[in-house]
């Protein structure tokens, strides 16, 4: 369970860092916030698929 949480946090931080690095100079903070939101959206988008695959594998 701890590994799953670390992966989720890593994805969110990864998106935040990417948006921070590729934002214009004056908008770095807003870029990081947007990146974190995109990371959360990405995780919530793939969560149902991952859940179904885990259930199928466990059966």
DAURQUI-V665362 format. One record per helix or strand of 3 or more residues. SS is the DSSP state (~ for helix, > for strand). FROM is the first residue (numbers start at 1). LEN is the number of residues. Records with the same first field share a line. If there is no record, write none. Layout:
SS = FROM-LEN / FROM-LEN
This chain:
~ = 2-20 / 25-34
